[in-house]
């Protein structure tokens, strides 16, 4: 969004704040071992440290 094109949404402001604050982020690809929903759930549990870390989708939706 450039200058003079309106206001930022709260989600955009949050993303800008994380970028400026150098908040660590990671992109994770789920590979071959996740053939089943159980495999995907295991990957997500590991990545999120069993709920200790916040996670969100590429669209900014937070997941638990």
mmJSON file of the N, C-alpha and C atoms, coordinates in Angstrom:
{"data_MODEL":{"atom_site":{
"group_PDB":["ATOM","ATOM","ATOM","ATOM","ATOM","ATOM","ATOM","ATOM","ATOM","ATOM","ATOM","ATOM","ATOM","ATOM","ATOM","ATOM","ATOM","ATOM","ATOM","ATOM","ATOM","ATOM","ATOM","ATOM","ATOM","ATOM","ATOM","ATOM","ATOM","ATOM","ATOM","ATOM","ATOM","ATOM","ATOM","ATOM","ATOM","ATOM","ATOM","ATOM","ATOM","ATOM","ATOM","ATOM","ATOM","ATOM","ATOM","ATOM","ATOM","ATOM","ATOM","ATOM","ATOM","ATOM","ATOM","ATOM","ATOM","ATOM","ATOM","ATOM","ATOM","ATOM","ATOM","ATOM","ATOM","ATOM","ATOM","ATOM","ATOM","ATOM","ATOM","ATOM","ATOM","ATOM","ATOM","ATOM","ATOM","ATOM","ATOM","ATOM","ATOM","ATOM","ATOM","ATOM","ATOM","ATOM","ATOM","ATOM","ATOM","ATOM","ATOM","ATOM","ATOM","ATOM","ATOM","ATOM","ATOM","ATOM","ATOM","ATOM","ATOM","ATOM","ATOM","ATOM","ATOM","ATOM","ATOM","ATOM","ATOM","ATOM","ATOM","ATOM","ATOM","ATOM","ATOM","ATOM","ATOM","ATOM","ATOM","ATOM","ATOM","ATOM","ATOM","ATOM","ATOM","ATOM","ATOM","ATOM","ATOM","ATOM","ATOM","ATOM","ATOM","ATOM","ATOM","ATOM","ATOM","ATOM","ATOM","ATOM","ATOM","ATOM","ATOM","ATOM","ATOM","ATOM","ATOM","ATOM","ATOM","ATOM","ATOM","ATOM","ATOM","ATOM","ATOM","ATOM","ATOM","ATOM","ATOM","ATOM","ATOM","ATOM","ATOM","ATOM","ATOM","ATOM","ATOM","ATOM","ATOM","ATOM","ATOM","ATOM","ATOM","ATOM","ATOM","ATOM","ATOM","ATOM","ATOM","ATOM","ATOM","ATOM","ATOM","ATOM","ATOM","ATOM","ATOM","ATOM","ATOM","ATOM","ATOM","ATOM"],
"id":[1,2,3,4,5,6,7,8,9,10,11,12,13,14,15,16,17,18,19,20,21,22,23,24,25,26,27,28,29,30,31,32,33,34,35,36,37,38,39,40,41,42,43,44,45,46,47,48,49,50,51,52,53,54,55,56,57,58,59,60,61,62,63,64,65,66,67,68,69,70,71,72,73,74,75,76,77,78,79,80,81,82,83,84,85,86,87,88,89,90,91,92,93,94,95,96,97,98,99,100,101,102,103,104,105,106,107,108,109,110,111,112,113,114,115,116,117,118,119,120,121,122,123,124,125,126,127,128,129,130,131,132,133,134,135,136,137,138,139,140,141,142,143,144,145,146,147,148,149,150,151,152,153,154,155,156,157,158,159,160,161,162,163,164,165,166,167,168,169,170,171,172,173,174,175,176,177,178,179,180,181,182,183,184,185,186,187,188,189,190,191,192],
"type_symbol":["N","C","C","N","C","C","N","C","C","N","C","C","N","C","C","N","C","C","N","C","C","N","C","C","N","C","C","N","C","C","N","C","C","N","C","C","N","C","C","N","C","C","N","C","C","N","C","C","N","C","C","N","C","C","N","C","C","N","C","C","N","C","C","N","C","C","N","C","C","N","C","C","N","C","C","N","C","C","N","C","C","N","C","C","N","C","C","N","C","C","N","C","C","N","C","C","N","C","C","N","C","C","N","C","C","N","C","C","N","C","C","N","C","C","N","C","C","N","C","C","N","C","C","N","C","C","N","C","C","N","C","C","N","C","C","N","C","C","N","C","C","N","C","C","N","C","C","N","C","C","N","C","C","N","C","C","N","C","C","N","C","C","N","C","C","N","C","C","N","C","C","N","C","C","N","C","C","N","C","C","N","C","C","N","C","C","N","C","C","N","C","C"],
"label_atom_id":["N","CA","C","N","CA","C","N","CA","C","N","CA","C","N","CA","C","N","CA","C","N","CA","C","N","CA","C","N","CA","C","N","CA","C","N","CA","C","N","CA","C","N","CA","C","N","CA","C","N","CA","C","N","CA","C","N","CA","C","N","CA","C","N","CA","C","N","CA","C","N","CA","C","N","CA","C","N","CA","C","N","CA","C","N","CA","C","N","CA","C","N","CA","C","N","CA","C","N","CA","C","N","CA","C","N","CA","C","N","CA","C","N","CA","C","N","CA","C","N","CA","C","N","CA","C","N","CA","C","N","CA","C","N","CA","C","N","CA","C","N","CA","C","N","CA","C","N","CA","C","N","CA","C","N","CA","C","N","CA","C","N","CA","C","N","CA","C","N","CA","C","N","CA","C","N","CA","C","N","CA","C","N","CA","C","N","CA","C","N","CA","C","N","CA","C","N","CA","C","N","CA","C","N","CA","C","N","CA","C","N","CA","C","N","CA","C","N","CA","C","N","CA","C"],
"label_alt_id":[null,null,null,null,null,null,null,null,null,null,null,null,null,null,null,null,null,null,null,null,null,null,null,null,null,null,null,null,null,null,null,null,null,null,null,null,null,null,null,null,null,null,null,null,null,null,null,null,null,null,null,null,null,null,null,null,null,null,null,null,null,null,null,null,null,null,null,null,null,null,null,null,null,null,null,null,null,null,null,null,null,null,null,null,null,null,null,null,null,null,null,null,null,null,null,null,null,null,null,null,null,null,null,null,null,null,null,null,null,null,null,null,null,null,null,null,null,null,null,null,null,null,null,null,null,null,null,null,null,null,null,null,null,null,null,null,null,null,null,null,null,null,null,null,null,null,null,null,null,null,null,null,null,null,null,null,null,null,null,null,null,null,null,null,null,null,null,null,null,null,null,null,null,null,null,null,null,null,null,null,null,null,null,null,null,null,null,null,null,null,null,null],
"label_comp_id":["UNK","UNK","UNK","UNK","UNK","UNK","UNK","UNK","UNK","UNK","UNK","UNK","UNK","UNK","UNK","UNK","UNK","UNK","UNK","UNK","UNK","UNK","UNK","UNK","UNK","UNK","UNK","UNK","UNK","UNK","UNK","UNK","UNK","UNK","UNK","UNK","UNK","UNK","UNK","UNK","UNK","UNK","UNK","UNK","UNK","UNK","UNK","UNK","UNK","UNK","UNK","UNK","UNK","UNK","UNK","UNK","UNK","UNK","UNK","UNK","UNK","UNK","UNK","UNK","UNK","UNK","UNK","UNK","UNK","UNK","UNK","UNK","UNK","UNK","UNK","UNK","UNK","UNK","UNK","UNK","UNK","UNK","UNK","UNK","UNK","UNK","UNK","UNK","UNK","UNK","UNK","UNK","UNK","UNK","UNK","UNK","UNK","UNK","UNK","UNK","UNK","UNK","UNK","UNK","UNK","UNK","UNK","UNK","UNK","UNK","UNK","UNK","UNK","UNK","UNK","UNK","UNK","UNK","UNK","UNK","UNK","UNK","UNK","UNK","UNK","UNK","UNK","UNK","UNK","UNK","UNK","UNK","UNK","UNK","UNK","UNK","UNK","UNK","UNK","UNK","UNK","UNK","UNK","UNK","UNK","UNK","UNK","UNK","UNK","UNK","UNK","UNK","UNK","UNK","UNK","UNK","UNK","UNK","UNK","UNK","UNK","UNK","UNK","UNK","UNK","UNK","UNK","UNK","UNK","UNK","UNK","UNK","UNK","UNK","UNK","UNK","UNK","UNK","UNK","UNK","UNK","UNK","UNK","UNK","UNK","UNK","UNK","UNK","UNK","UNK","UNK","UNK"],
"label_asym_id":["A","A","A","A","A","A","A","A","A","A","A","A","A","A","A","A","A","A","A","A","A","A","A","A","A","A","A","A","A","A","A","A","A","A","A","A","A","A","A","A","A","A","A","A","A","A","A","A","A","A","A","A","A","A","A","A","A","A","A","A","A","A","A","A","A","A","A","A","A","A","A","A","A","A","A","A","A","A","A","A","A","A","A","A","A","A","A","A","A","A","A","A","A","A","A","A","A","A","A","A","A","A","A","A","A","A","A","A","A","A","A","A","A","A","A","A","A","A","A","A","A","A","A","A","A","A","A","A","A","A","A","A","A","A","A","A","A","A","A","A","A","A","A","A","A","A","A","A","A","A","A","A","A","A","A","A","A","A","A","A","A","A","A","A","A","A","A","A","A","A","A","A","A","A","A","A","A","A","A","A","A","A","A","A","A","A","A","A","A","A","A","A"],
"label_entity_id":["1","1","1","1","1","1","1","1","1","1","1","1","1","1","1","1","1","1","1","1","1","1","1","1","1","1","1","1","1","1","1","1","1","1","1","1","1","1","1","1","1","1","1","1","1","1","1","1","1","1","1","1","1","1","1","1","1","1","1","1","1","1","1","1","1","1","1","1","1","1","1","1","1","1","1","1","1","1","1","1","1","1","1","1","1","1","1","1","1","1","1","1","1","1","1","1","1","1","1","1","1","1","1","1","1","1","1","1","1","1","1","1","1","1","1","1","1","1","1","1","1","1","1","1","1","1","1","1","1","1","1","1","1","1","1","1","1","1","1","1","1","1","1","1","1","1","1","1","1","1","1","1","1","1","1","1","1","1","1","1","1","1","1","1","1","1","1","1","1","1","1","1","1","1","1","1","1","1","1","1","1","1","1","1","1","1","1","1","1","1","1","1"],
"label_seq_id":[1,1,1,2,2,2,3,3,3,4,4,4,5,5,5,6,6,6,7,7,7,8,8,8,9,9,9,10,10,10,11,11,11,12,12,12,13,13,13,14,14,14,15,15,15,16,16,16,17,17,17,18,18,18,19,19,19,20,20,20,21,21,21,22,22,22,23,23,23,24,24,24,25,25,25,26,26,26,27,27,27,28,28,28,29,29,29,30,30,30,31,31,31,32,32,32,33,33,33,34,34,34,35,35,35,36,36,36,37,37,37,38,38,38,39,39,39,40,40,40,41,41,41,42,42,42,43,43,43,44,44,44,45,45,45,46,46,46,47,47,47,48,48,48,49,49,49,50,50,50,51,51,51,52,52,52,53,53,53,54,54,54,55,55,55,56,56,56,57,57,57,58,58,58,59,59,59,60,60,60,61,61,61,62,62,62,63,63,63,64,64,64],
"pdbx_PDB_ins_code":[null,null,null,null,null,null,null,null,null,null,null,null,null,null,null,null,null,null,null,null,null,null,null,null,null,null,null,null,null,null,null,null,null,null,null,null,null,null,null,null,null,null,null,null,null,null,null,null,null,null,null,null,null,null,null,null,null,null,null,null,null,null,null,null,null,null,null,null,null,null,null,null,null,null,null,null,null,null,null,null,null,null,null,null,null,null,null,null,null,null,null,null,null,null,null,null,null,null,null,null,null,null,null,null,null,null,null,null,null,null,null,null,null,null,null,null,null,null,null,null,null,null,null,null,null,null,null,null,null,null,null,null,null,null,null,null,null,null,null,null,null,null,null,null,null,null,null,null,null,null,null,null,null,null,null,null,null,null,null,null,null,null,null,null,null,null,null,null,null,null,null,null,null,null,null,null,null,null,null,null,null,null,null,null,null,null,null,null,null,null,null,null],
"Cartn_x":[0.859,0.0,0.901,0.743,1.566,0.992,1.637,1.202,-0.122,-0.991,-2.241,-3.292,-3.106,-4.06,-4.939,-5.072,-5.924,-5.119,-5.833,-5.205,-4.861,-3.899,-3.529,-4.532,-4.742,-5.603,-4.814,-5.497,-4.774,-3.798,-4.167,-3.275,-2.013,-2.164,-1.004,-0.103,-0.686,0.092,0.867,0.219,0.873,2.056,1.871,2.951,4.111,3.805,4.853,5.629,4.911,5.567,6.513,6.099,6.97,8.201,8.02,9.136,10.133,9.637,10.5,11.209,10.501,11.081,11.967,12.133,12.97,12.543,11.237,10.701,11.088,11.662,12.043,10.826,10.961,9.893,10.511,9.694,10.18,9.103,9.535,8.628,8.912,7.86,8.028,7.304,7.991,7.377,7.153,5.965,5.667,5.94,6.805,7.275,6.578,7.203,6.655,6.105,6.688,6.249,4.847,4.282,2.95,1.896,1.813,0.817,-0.576,-0.65,-1.933,-2.15,-3.365,-3.66,-2.862,-2.647,-1.845,-0.412,0.136,1.481,1.569,0.562,0.519,0.413,-0.46,-0.629,0.678,1.406,2.694,3.679,3.74,4.614,4.244,2.96,2.528,2.781,2.587,2.864,4.347,5.201,6.641,7.022,6.517,6.856,6.379,5.167,4.608,5.013,5.946,6.426,5.253,4.346,3.153,2.343,2.213,1.384,2.119,3.43,4.192,4.518,4.568,4.868,3.62,3.458,2.349,2.629,1.584,1.732,0.628,0.92,-0.096,0.113,-0.951,-0.889,-0.239,-0.008,0.573,-0.402,-1.665,-2.664,-2.798,-2.006,-2.023,-3.012,-3.699,-4.635,-3.847,-4.097,-3.398,-4.051,-3.222,-3.741,-3.197,-3.93,-3.521,-3.424],
"Cartn_y":[-1.179,0.0,1.235,2.09,3.283,4.457,5.558,6.774,7.263,7.71,8.312,7.327,6.036,5.053,4.492,5.177,4.697,4.252,3.69,3.279,1.795,1.417,0.018,-0.707,-1.979,-2.799,-3.189,-3.609,-4.054,-5.2,-6.106,-7.212,-6.691,-5.69,-5.118,-4.391,-3.685,-2.976,-3.972,-5.088,-6.122,-6.712,-6.98,-7.545,-6.546,-5.284,-4.254,-4.16,-4.21,-4.143,-5.321,-6.522,-7.69,-7.553,-7.008,-6.841,-5.823,-4.688,-3.635,-4.11,-4.886,-5.393,-6.607,-7.043,-8.195,-9.457,-9.671,-10.873,-12.082,-13.12,-14.302,-14.984,-15.39,-16.106,-17.287,-18.262,-19.436,-19.899,-20.412,-21.024,-22.517,-23.298,-24.739,-25.444,-26.367,-27.227,-28.594,-29.132,-30.463,-31.44,-32.4,-33.29,-34.644,-35.586,-36.902,-37.651,-37.492,-38.277,-37.892,-36.838,-36.395,-36.865,-38.156,-38.708,-38.723,-38.719,-38.821,-37.577,-37.412,-36.281,-36.408,-37.647,-37.852,-37.365,-37.634,-37.174,-35.659,-35.018,-33.548,-33.003,-33.607,-33.164,-33.297,-34.372,-34.568,-33.478,-33.14,-32.061,-30.741,-30.416,-29.142,-29.093,-30.206,-30.247,-29.999,-30.581,-30.375,-28.923,-28.396,-27.024,-26.021,-26.205,-25.29,-25.593,-26.539,-26.94,-27.293,-28.11,-28.583,-27.436,-26.356,-25.228,-24.108,-24.258,-23.206,-22.031,-22.26,-21.195,-20.854,-19.592,-19.171,-19.522,-19.885,-20.199,-19.49,-19.166,-18.554,-18.997,-18.905,-19.278,-18.16,-18.409,-17.373,-16.215,-16.427,-15.356,-14.567,-14.915,-14.195,-14.722,-15.825,-16.414,-17.213,-16.942,-17.659,-19.022,-20.028,-21.38,-21.926,-22.869,-23.493,-24.977],
"Cartn_z":[0.0,0.0,0.0,-0.968,-1.083,-0.325,-0.443,0.248,-0.309,0.575,0.167,-0.326,-0.092,-0.581,0.535,1.618,2.693,3.898,4.874,6.123,6.077,6.904,7.035,7.918,7.627,8.477,9.727,10.798,11.994,11.695,10.794,10.444,9.758,8.9,8.217,9.208,10.139,11.162,12.012,12.374,13.164,12.403,11.119,10.3,10.173,9.992,9.891,11.202,12.324,13.634,13.835,13.409,13.54,12.647,11.448,10.527,11.073,11.525,12.051,13.32,14.147,15.384,15.202,13.942,13.61,14.352,14.453,15.075,14.226,14.853,14.077,13.46,12.226,11.534,10.808,10.514,9.8,8.826,7.703,6.734,6.768,6.866,7.002,5.871,5.238,4.234,4.861,4.704,5.208,4.074,4.323,3.281,3.28,2.655,2.341,3.553,4.72,5.876,6.345,5.796,6.205,5.209,4.994,4.086,4.706,6.011,6.707,7.555,8.022,8.913,10.215,10.65,11.859,11.629,10.437,10.112,10.088,9.517,9.489,10.905,11.724,13.113,13.897,13.643,14.312,13.916,12.631,12.163,12.836,12.847,13.426,14.927,15.618,17.058,17.318,16.486,16.646,16.358,15.261,14.866,15.909,16.428,17.413,18.833,18.99,20.315,21.224,20.691,21.421,22.01,21.245,21.659,22.354,22.586,23.271,22.361,21.038,20.091,19.288,18.965,18.12,16.669,15.946,14.529,13.763,12.514,11.669,10.224,9.451,8.049,7.245,5.967,5.118,4.893,5.241,5.139,6.446,7.46,8.716,9.741,9.446,10.399,11.433,12.696,13.759,13.983,14.18,14.405,15.714,16.281,17.538,17.381],
"occupancy":[1.0,1.0,1.0,1.0,1.0,1.0,1.0,1.0,1.0,1.0,1.0,1.0,1.0,1.0,1.0,1.0,1.0,1.0,1.0,1.0,1.0,1.0,1.0,1.0,1.0,1.0,1.0,1.0,1.0,1.0,1.0,1.0,1.0,1.0,1.0,1.0,1.0,1.0,1.0,1.0,1.0,1.0,1.0,1.0,1.0,1.0,1.0,1.0,1.0,1.0,1.0,1.0,1.0,1.0,1.0,1.0,1.0,1.0,1.0,1.0,1.0,1.0,1.0,1.0,1.0,1.0,1.0,1.0,1.0,1.0,1.0,1.0,1.0,1.0,1.0,1.0,1.0,1.0,1.0,1.0,1.0,1.0,1.0,1.0,1.0,1.0,1.0,1.0,1.0,1.0,1.0,1.0,1.0,1.0,1.0,1.0,1.0,1.0,1.0,1.0,1.0,1.0,1.0,1.0,1.0,1.0,1.0,1.0,1.0,1.0,1.0,1.0,1.0,1.0,1.0,1.0,1.0,1.0,1.0,1.0,1.0,1.0,1.0,1.0,1.0,1.0,1.0,1.0,1.0,1.0,1.0,1.0,1.0,1.0,1.0,1.0,1.0,1.0,1.0,1.0,1.0,1.0,1.0,1.0,1.0,1.0,1.0,1.0,1.0,1.0,1.0,1.0,1.0,1.0,1.0,1.0,1.0,1.0,1.0,1.0,1.0,1.0,1.0,1.0,1.0,1.0,1.0,1.0,1.0,1.0,1.0,1.0,1.0,1.0,1.0,1.0,1.0,1.0,1.0,1.0,1.0,1.0,1.0,1.0,1.0,1.0,1.0,1.0,1.0,1.0,1.0,1.0],
"B_iso_or_equiv":[0.0,0.0,0.0,0.0,0.0,0.0,0.0,0.0,0.0,0.0,0.0,0.0,0.0,0.0,0.0,0.0,0.0,0.0,0.0,0.0,0.0,0.0,0.0,0.0,0.0,0.0,0.0,0.0,0.0,0.0,0.0,0.0,0.0,0.0,0.0,0.0,0.0,0.0,0.0,0.0,0.0,0.0,0.0,0.0,0.0,0.0,0.0,0.0,0.0,0.0,0.0,0.0,0.0,0.0,0.0,0.0,0.0,0.0,0.0,0.0,0.0,0.0,0.0,0.0,0.0,0.0,0.0,0.0,0.0,0.0,0.0,0.0,0.0,0.0,0.0,0.0,0.0,0.0,0.0,0.0,0.0,0.0,0.0,0.0,0.0,0.0,0.0,0.0,0.0,0.0,0.0,0.0,0.0,0.0,0.0,0.0,0.0,0.0,0.0,0.0,0.0,0.0,0.0,0.0,0.0,0.0,0.0,0.0,0.0,0.0,0.0,0.0,0.0,0.0,0.0,0.0,0.0,0.0,0.0,0.0,0.0,0.0,0.0,0.0,0.0,0.0,0.0,0.0,0.0,0.0,0.0,0.0,0.0,0.0,0.0,0.0,0.0,0.0,0.0,0.0,0.0,0.0,0.0,0.0,0.0,0.0,0.0,0.0,0.0,0.0,0.0,0.0,0.0,0.0,0.0,0.0,0.0,0.0,0.0,0.0,0.0,0.0,0.0,0.0,0.0,0.0,0.0,0.0,0.0,0.0,0.0,0.0,0.0,0.0,0.0,0.0,0.0,0.0,0.0,0.0,0.0,0.0,0.0,0.0,0.0,0.0,0.0,0.0,0.0,0.0,0.0,0.0],
"pdbx_formal_charge":[null,null,null,null,null,null,null,null,null,null,null,null,null,null,null,null,null,null,null,null,null,null,null,null,null,null,null,null,null,null,null,null,null,null,null,null,null,null,null,null,null,null,null,null,null,null,null,null,null,null,null,null,null,null,null,null,null,null,null,null,null,null,null,null,null,null,null,null,null,null,null,null,null,null,null,null,null,null,null,null,null,null,null,null,null,null,null,null,null,null,null,null,null,null,null,null,null,null,null,null,null,null,null,null,null,null,null,null,null,null,null,null,null,null,null,null,null,null,null,null,null,null,null,null,null,null,null,null,null,null,null,null,null,null,null,null,null,null,null,null,null,null,null,null,null,null,null,null,null,null,null,null,null,null,null,null,null,null,null,null,null,null,null,null,null,null,null,null,null,null,null,null,null,null,null,null,null,null,null,null,null,null,null,null,null,null,null,null,null,null,null,null],
"auth_seq_id":[1,1,1,2,2,2,3,3,3,4,4,4,5,5,5,6,6,6,7,7,7,8,8,8,9,9,9,10,10,10,11,11,11,12,12,12,13,13,13,14,14,14,15,15,15,16,16,16,17,17,17,18,18,18,19,19,19,20,20,20,21,21,21,22,22,22,23,23,23,24,24,24,25,25,25,26,26,26,27,27,27,28,28,28,29,29,29,30,30,30,31,31,31,32,32,32,33,33,33,34,34,34,35,35,35,36,36,36,37,37,37,38,38,38,39,39,39,40,40,40,41,41,41,42,42,42,43,43,43,44,44,44,45,45,45,46,46,46,47,47,47,48,48,48,49,49,49,50,50,50,51,51,51,52,52,52,53,53,53,54,54,54,55,55,55,56,56,56,57,57,57,58,58,58,59,59,59,60,60,60,61,61,61,62,62,62,63,63,63,64,64,64],
"auth_comp_id":["UNK","UNK","UNK","UNK","UNK","UNK","UNK","UNK","UNK","UNK","UNK","UNK","UNK","UNK","UNK","UNK","UNK","UNK","UNK","UNK","UNK","UNK","UNK","UNK","UNK","UNK","UNK","UNK","UNK","UNK","UNK","UNK","UNK","UNK","UNK","UNK","UNK","UNK","UNK","UNK","UNK","UNK","UNK","UNK","UNK","UNK","UNK","UNK","UNK","UNK","UNK","UNK","UNK","UNK","UNK","UNK","UNK","UNK","UNK","UNK","UNK","UNK","UNK","UNK","UNK","UNK","UNK","UNK","UNK","UNK","UNK","UNK","UNK","UNK","UNK","UNK","UNK","UNK","UNK","UNK","UNK","UNK","UNK","UNK","UNK","UNK","UNK","UNK","UNK","UNK","UNK","UNK","UNK","UNK","UNK","UNK","UNK","UNK","UNK","UNK","UNK","UNK","UNK","UNK","UNK","UNK","UNK","UNK","UNK","UNK","UNK","UNK","UNK","UNK","UNK","UNK","UNK","UNK","UNK","UNK","UNK","UNK","UNK","UNK","UNK","UNK","UNK","UNK","UNK","UNK","UNK","UNK","UNK","UNK","UNK","UNK","UNK","UNK","UNK","UNK","UNK","UNK","UNK","UNK","UNK","UNK","UNK","UNK","UNK","UNK","UNK","UNK","UNK","UNK","UNK","UNK","UNK","UNK","UNK","UNK","UNK","UNK","UNK","UNK","UNK","UNK","UNK","UNK","UNK","UNK","UNK","UNK","UNK","UNK","UNK","UNK","UNK","UNK","UNK","UNK","UNK","UNK","UNK","UNK","UNK","UNK","UNK","UNK","UNK","UNK","UNK","UNK"],
"auth_asym_id":["A","A","A","A","A","A","A","A","A","A","A","A","A","A","A","A","A","A","A","A","A","A","A","A","A","A","A","A","A","A","A","A","A","A","A","A","A","A","A","A","A","A","A","A","A","A","A","A","A","A","A","A","A","A","A","A","A","A","A","A","A","A","A","A","A","A","A","A","A","A","A","A","A","A","A","A","A","A","A","A","A","A","A","A","A","A","A","A","A","A","A","A","A","A","A","A","A","A","A","A","A","A","A","A","A","A","A","A","A","A","A","A","A","A","A","A","A","A","A","A","A","A","A","A","A","A","A","A","A","A","A","A","A","A","A","A","A","A","A","A","A","A","A","A","A","A","A","A","A","A","A","A","A","A","A","A","A","A","A","A","A","A","A","A","A","A","A","A","A","A","A","A","A","A","A","A","A","A","A","A","A","A","A","A","A","A","A","A","A","A","A","A"],
"auth_atom_id":["N","CA","C","N","CA","C","N","CA","C","N","CA","C","N","CA","C","N","CA","C","N","CA","C","N","CA","C","N","CA","C","N","CA","C","N","CA","C","N","CA","C","N","CA","C","N","CA","C","N","CA","C","N","CA","C","N","CA","C","N","CA","C","N","CA","C","N","CA","C","N","CA","C","N","CA","C","N","CA","C","N","CA","C","N","CA","C","N","CA","C","N","CA","C","N","CA","C","N","CA","C","N","CA","C","N","CA","C","N","CA","C","N","CA","C","N","CA","C","N","CA","C","N","CA","C","N","CA","C","N","CA","C","N","CA","C","N","CA","C","N","CA","C","N","CA","C","N","CA","C","N","CA","C","N","CA","C","N","CA","C","N","CA","C","N","CA","C","N","CA","C","N","CA","C","N","CA","C","N","CA","C","N","CA","C","N","CA","C","N","CA","C","N","CA","C","N","CA","C","N","CA","C","N","CA","C","N","CA","C","N","CA","C","N","CA","C","N","CA","C","N","CA","C"],
"pdbx_PDB_model_num":[1,1,1,1,1,1,1,1,1,1,1,1,1,1,1,1,1,1,1,1,1,1,1,1,1,1,1,1,1,1,1,1,1,1,1,1,1,1,1,1,1,1,1,1,1,1,1,1,1,1,1,1,1,1,1,1,1,1,1,1,1,1,1,1,1,1,1,1,1,1,1,1,1,1,1,1,1,1,1,1,1,1,1,1,1,1,1,1,1,1,1,1,1,1,1,1,1,1,1,1,1,1,1,1,1,1,1,1,1,1,1,1,1,1,1,1,1,1,1,1,1,1,1,1,1,1,1,1,1,1,1,1,1,1,1,1,1,1,1,1,1,1,1,1,1,1,1,1,1,1,1,1,1,1,1,1,1,1,1,1,1,1,1,1,1,1,1,1,1,1,1,1,1,1,1,1,1,1,1,1,1,1,1,1,1,1,1,1,1,1,1,1]
}}}
